[in-house]
């Protein structure tokens, strides 16, 4: 029996999700509540009615960008754990453009988005350049750069760019012309979601139909073979990390331009790290990121409804996310062992048939 990689990865994600929900149900039972009632309240608070759906999709918007950014980098052979830092750099760049750039009308929006993309992309180039020049492990550098970005932006909004009289570290409010148009009044659900979906589609088309996308995919699958067939490995790594970091940076811009309307210290509750899980569950597929991001957006927005309907704290949704990560890590390893076992079994069967069953 042969299971393709395209089929195996969605099965892994589904098993991880089911297992995490089962463990979450056990925790709810121990807490003395009914898991069906708790999960029903979570689903209702996430999808029942346009206000709840708008909240879910609003929460999913930055997750779409960070998940897509991580997926692009991994597809290009770079293990990007730094989407959180790239998000912060994009967010502060968008905020500074939105506050200080004296441009008229809606031209501020594309300017702020481009600034966020450039800031996140350039920040993503740092670990890529270190890997190329010094063979430094990008997992370590991208992870450490998350803290650098968080602390740097914290300094900027507490000292040179702090809003006068603000009790916390934050910039002034961005200009109204820089705010993303809303898709549903009475909420913060904005066109950032449409931009995120469009980005997923464009990236999927790039990987499927362009030379650059093909070479990035080949690099992610086998760097040695990529060098052998003449692919410029260094250039594709840099391009992959710039594009991935830029997308994560735009995710930060949507927080500033569409939700907070300013940069606030510690603006992200972990969207970058959630993006890593989303990309992993999606099998690093640009289109697969969409349902996974919406799922995580639902866990975030529906947690409060679950807490109101039961005595289960909203933090349980974070527990479910953490369990998903653990099961994904474990099941990816099991999947590799399973694939290797099935391959060996098939080869043994073919060898036996070739020798006439002797």
C-alpha positions as CSV (number, residue, x, y, z in Angstrom):
1,X,0.0,0.0,0.0
2,X,1.5,3.3,-1.1
3,X,0.4,6.6,0.6
4,X,1.5,9.7,-1.2
5,X,3.0,12.6,0.7
6,X,0.1,14.9,-0.4
7,X,-2.4,12.5,1.3
8,X,-0.2,11.7,4.3
9,X,0.3,15.2,5.5
10,X,-3.5,16.1,5.7
11,X,-4.0,12.8,7.5
12,X,-1.3,13.7,10.1
13,X,-3.0,17.1,10.7
14,X,-6.4,15.5,11.1
15,X,-5.2,12.9,13.5
16,X,-3.3,15.6,15.5
17,X,-6.5,17.7,15.7
18,X,-8.7,14.8,16.7
19,X,-6.2,13.7,19.4
20,X,-5.9,17.2,20.8
21,X,-9.7,17.6,21.0
22,X,-10.0,14.3,22.8
23,X,-7.4,15.3,25.4
24,X,-9.2,18.7,25.7
25,X,-12.4,16.9,26.3
26,X,-10.8,14.8,29.1
27,X,-9.6,18.0,30.7
28,X,-13.1,19.5,30.5
29,X,-14.5,16.3,32.1
30,X,-12.0,16.6,34.9
31,X,-13.1,20.2,35.4
32,X,-16.6,18.9,35.9
33,X,-18.1,20.2,32.7
34,X,-19.7,18.6,29.6
35,X,-17.2,18.6,26.6
36,X,-20.1,18.7,24.1
37,X,-21.5,21.8,25.7
38,X,-18.1,23.5,25.9
39,X,-17.1,22.7,22.3
40,X,-20.6,23.7,21.2
41,X,-20.2,27.1,22.8
42,X,-16.8,27.5,21.2
43,X,-18.1,26.7,17.8
44,X,-21.2,28.9,18.3
45,X,-19.0,31.8,19.6
46,X,-16.8,31.4,16.5
47,X,-19.2,30.9,13.6
48,X,-22.9,31.5,14.7
49,X,-24.0,34.8,13.2
50,X,-22.0,37.4,11.3
51,X,-20.6,39.3,14.3
52,X,-19.0,36.0,15.6
53,X,-17.8,35.0,12.2
54,X,-16.3,38.5,11.6
55,X,-14.4,38.1,14.9
56,X,-13.1,34.7,13.8
57,X,-12.0,35.9,10.4
58,X,-10.4,39.0,11.9
59,X,-8.4,36.8,14.3
60,X,-7.4,34.6,11.3
61,X,-6.1,37.5,9.2
62,X,-2.6,37.9,10.8
63,X,-2.4,34.1,11.1
64,X,-2.9,33.7,7.4
65,X,0.1,36.0,6.7
66,X,2.4,34.4,9.3
67,X,1.4,30.9,8.4
68,X,2.0,31.7,4.7
69,X,5.3,33.3,5.4
70,X,6.6,30.3,7.3
71,X,5.3,28.0,4.6
72,X,7.1,29.9,1.9
73,X,10.4,29.9,3.8
74,X,10.2,26.1,4.5
75,X,9.3,25.4,0.9
76,X,12.5,27.2,0.0
77,X,14.7,25.1,2.3
78,X,14.8,27.6,5.2
79,X,13.4,26.6,8.7
80,X,11.9,29.9,9.6
81,X,11.0,30.1,13.3
82,X,11.2,33.9,13.2
83,X,7.8,34.9,11.9
84,X,7.0,36.6,15.2
85,X,10.0,38.9,14.9
86,X,9.3,39.6,11.3
87,X,5.7,40.4,12.2
88,X,6.9,42.9,14.8
89,X,9.2,44.6,12.4
90,X,6.4,44.9,9.8
91,X,4.0,46.3,12.4
92,X,6.3,49.0,13.6
93,X,7.2,50.0,10.0
94,X,3.5,50.2,9.1
95,X,2.8,52.3,12.3
96,X,5.5,54.8,11.6
97,X,4.3,55.3,8.0
98,X,0.7,55.5,9.2
99,X,1.5,58.1,11.8
100,X,4.2,60.3,10.2
101,X,4.0,60.0,6.4
102,X,2.1,63.1,5.1
103,X,0.6,61.5,2.1
104,X,-3.0,62.2,1.0
105,X,-5.9,59.8,0.8
106,X,-5.8,56.1,0.6
107,X,-2.2,56.1,-0.8
108,X,-1.1,55.7,2.8
109,X,-2.5,52.2,2.9
110,X,-0.3,50.7,0.1
111,X,2.6,52.7,1.4
112,X,2.3,51.3,4.9
113,X,1.8,47.7,3.6
114,X,4.9,48.0,1.4
115,X,6.9,49.4,4.3
116,X,5.8,46.4,6.4
117,X,6.6,43.9,3.7
118,X,10.1,45.5,3.2
119,X,10.8,45.6,6.9
120,X,9.7,42.0,7.5
121,X,11.5,40.8,4.4
122,X,14.8,42.5,5.2
123,X,14.7,41.2,8.7
124,X,14.2,37.7,7.3
125,X,17.3,38.1,5.1
126,X,19.5,38.3,8.2
127,X,19.3,34.5,9.1
128,X,19.4,33.6,5.5
129,X,22.6,35.5,4.9
130,X,24.2,34.0,8.1
131,X,23.3,30.5,6.9
132,X,24.8,31.2,3.4
133,X,28.0,32.9,4.6
134,X,28.8,31.1,7.8
135,X,26.5,28.0,7.7
136,X,24.8,29.2,10.9
137,X,21.7,27.1,11.8
138,X,18.7,29.2,10.8
139,X,16.5,27.7,13.5
140,X,18.7,29.3,16.2
141,X,19.1,32.7,14.5
142,X,15.4,33.1,13.5
143,X,14.3,32.1,17.0
144,X,16.8,34.6,18.7
145,X,15.8,37.4,16.3
146,X,12.2,37.1,17.6
147,X,13.4,38.5,21.0
148,X,15.6,41.2,19.3
149,X,12.6,42.5,17.4
150,X,10.3,42.4,20.4
151,X,12.8,44.3,22.6
152,X,13.8,46.8,19.8
153,X,10.2,47.7,19.0
154,X,9.5,48.0,22.8
155,X,12.3,50.5,23.1
156,X,11.1,52.5,20.1
157,X,7.5,52.9,21.4
158,X,8.7,53.7,24.9
159,X,11.2,56.4,24.0
160,X,11.6,58.0,20.6
161,X,8.1,57.2,19.2
162,X,6.0,57.0,22.3
163,X,2.7,58.9,22.2
164,X,2.7,61.9,24.5
165,X,1.0,61.1,27.8
166,X,0.4,57.4,26.9
167,X,0.5,55.2,30.1
168,X,2.0,52.3,28.1
169,X,4.5,51.9,25.3
170,X,2.6,52.8,22.1
171,X,2.8,55.1,19.1
172,X,0.3,57.8,18.3
173,X,-2.9,56.8,16.5
174,X,-2.3,56.3,12.7
175,X,-4.0,58.7,10.3
176,X,-7.6,57.7,9.4
177,X,-6.5,57.5,5.7
178,X,-4.2,54.6,6.7
179,X,-6.9,52.5,8.3
180,X,-8.0,49.4,6.4
181,X,-11.6,49.6,5.2
182,X,-14.0,47.5,7.2
183,X,-15.9,44.6,5.7
184,X,-18.5,44.4,8.5
185,X,-19.5,47.4,10.5
186,X,-19.4,47.1,14.3
187,X,-16.3,45.0,14.1
188,X,-12.6,45.2,13.1
189,X,-13.1,42.7,10.3
190,X,-11.4,44.5,7.3
191,X,-10.0,44.0,3.8
192,X,-6.8,42.6,5.3
193,X,-8.6,39.2,5.2
194,X,-9.2,39.5,1.4
195,X,-5.5,40.5,0.9
196,X,-4.4,37.4,2.9
197,X,-6.6,35.1,0.8
198,X,-5.2,36.7,-2.4
199,X,-1.7,36.3,-1.1
200,X,-2.3,32.6,-0.5
201,X,-3.6,32.1,-4.0
202,X,-0.8,34.1,-5.6
203,X,1.9,32.2,-3.7
204,X,0.3,28.8,-4.7
205,X,0.3,29.9,-8.4
206,X,3.9,31.1,-8.0
207,X,5.1,27.7,-6.7
208,X,3.1,25.8,-9.4
209,X,3.7,27.9,-12.5
210,X,6.9,30.0,-12.2
211,X,10.6,29.0,-12.6
212,X,11.4,30.7,-9.3
213,X,8.6,28.8,-7.5
214,X,9.8,25.5,-9.0
215,X,13.4,26.1,-8.0
216,X,12.3,27.0,-4.5
217,X,10.3,23.8,-4.2
218,X,13.2,21.7,-5.5
219,X,15.6,23.4,-3.0
220,X,13.2,22.6,-0.1
221,X,13.0,19.0,-1.2
222,X,16.7,18.3,-1.9
223,X,19.4,21.0,-1.7
224,X,22.2,18.7,-3.0
225,X,20.2,17.8,-6.1
226,X,19.3,21.5,-6.6
227,X,22.9,22.4,-6.7
228,X,23.6,19.5,-9.1
229,X,21.0,20.7,-11.7
230,X,22.3,24.3,-11.6
231,X,19.9,26.1,-9.3
232,X,21.3,29.2,-7.6
233,X,20.7,27.9,-4.1
234,X,21.9,31.0,-2.2
235,X,19.7,33.3,-4.3
236,X,16.6,31.1,-3.8
237,X,17.2,30.9,-0.1
238,X,17.4,34.7,0.1
239,X,14.3,35.1,-2.0
240,X,12.4,32.6,0.0
241,X,13.3,34.2,3.3
242,X,12.6,37.7,2.0
243,X,9.2,36.7,0.7
244,X,8.3,34.8,3.8
245,X,9.5,37.5,6.2
246,X,7.7,40.1,4.1
247,X,4.4,38.2,4.3
248,X,4.8,37.9,8.1
249,X,5.5,41.6,8.2
250,X,2.3,42.4,6.4
251,X,0.5,40.3,9.0
252,X,1.9,42.8,11.6
253,X,0.7,45.6,9.4
254,X,-2.9,44.3,9.5
255,X,-2.8,44.4,13.3
256,X,-1.8,48.1,13.2
257,X,-3.8,49.3,10.3
258,X,-6.9,47.2,10.9
259,X,-7.3,46.4,14.5
260,X,-5.2,48.5,17.0
261,X,-4.8,51.6,14.8
262,X,-1.4,52.1,16.5
263,X,1.6,50.0,17.5
264,X,1.3,48.8,21.1
265,X,4.1,47.2,23.0
266,X,3.8,43.4,22.8
267,X,1.1,43.8,20.1
268,X,1.2,40.1,19.1
269,X,-0.2,37.4,21.4
270,X,2.0,34.9,19.5
271,X,0.7,35.1,16.0
272,X,4.1,34.3,14.6
273,X,4.5,31.1,16.6
274,X,1.0,30.0,15.7
275,X,1.9,30.6,12.1
276,X,4.5,27.9,12.4
277,X,1.9,25.4,13.6
278,X,-0.5,26.4,10.9
279,X,2.1,26.0,8.2
280,X,3.1,22.6,9.6
281,X,-0.5,21.4,9.8
282,X,-1.1,22.7,6.2
283,X,1.9,20.6,5.0
284,X,3.5,24.0,3.9
285,X,0.7,24.3,1.3
286,X,-0.2,27.9,0.5
287,X,-3.9,27.0,0.0
288,X,-3.8,24.6,3.0
289,X,-2.9,27.5,5.3
290,X,-6.4,29.0,4.8
291,X,-8.5,26.5,6.7
292,X,-5.8,26.0,9.3
293,X,-5.6,29.7,10.0
294,X,-9.4,30.0,10.3
295,X,-9.4,27.0,12.7
296,X,-6.9,28.8,14.9
297,X,-8.8,32.0,14.6
298,X,-11.9,30.2,15.8
299,X,-10.0,28.8,18.8
300,X,-9.0,32.4,19.7
301,X,-12.3,34.1,19.2
302,X,-14.5,31.3,20.5
303,X,-12.6,30.8,23.8
304,X,-14.5,33.5,25.6
305,X,-17.9,32.2,24.6
306,X,-16.9,28.8,25.9
307,X,-15.8,30.4,29.2
308,X,-19.2,32.2,29.5
309,X,-21.2,29.1,28.8
310,X,-19.3,26.8,31.1
311,X,-16.8,27.1,33.9
312,X,-14.0,26.1,31.5
313,X,-11.5,28.9,31.2
314,X,-10.8,30.4,27.8
315,X,-7.2,29.4,28.2
316,X,-8.2,25.9,27.3
317,X,-8.1,26.9,23.7
318,X,-4.4,27.6,24.1
319,X,-4.0,24.2,25.7
320,X,-5.6,22.6,22.7
321,X,-3.2,24.5,20.4
322,X,-0.2,23.4,22.5
323,X,-1.4,19.8,22.3
324,X,-1.8,20.1,18.5
325,X,1.8,21.1,18.3
326,X,3.0,18.2,20.4
327,X,0.9,15.7,18.4
328,X,2.1,17.2,15.1
329,X,5.7,16.9,16.1
330,X,5.2,13.3,17.3
331,X,3.1,12.2,14.3
332,X,5.4,13.7,11.7
333,X,8.2,11.5,13.1
334,X,5.8,8.5,13.1
335,X,4.8,9.3,9.5
336,X,8.4,9.3,8.4
337,X,8.9,5.9,10.0
338,X,5.7,4.6,8.5
339,X,6.7,5.8,5.0
340,X,10.1,4.3,5.3
341,X,8.6,1.0,6.5
342,X,6.1,0.9,3.7
343,X,8.9,1.7,1.1
344,X,11.1,-1.1,2.4
345,X,8.2,-3.5,2.4
346,X,7.3,-2.6,-1.2
347,X,10.9,-3.0,-2.3
348,X,11.1,-6.4,-0.6
349,X,7.9,-7.5,-2.4
350,X,9.2,-6.3,-5.8
351,X,12.5,-8.1,-5.2
352,X,10.7,-11.3,-4.3
353,X,8.5,-11.1,-7.4
354,X,11.6,-10.4,-9.6
355,X,13.3,-13.6,-8.3
356,X,10.2,-15.6,-9.0
357,X,9.1,-15.9,-5.3
358,X,12.3,-17.9,-4.4
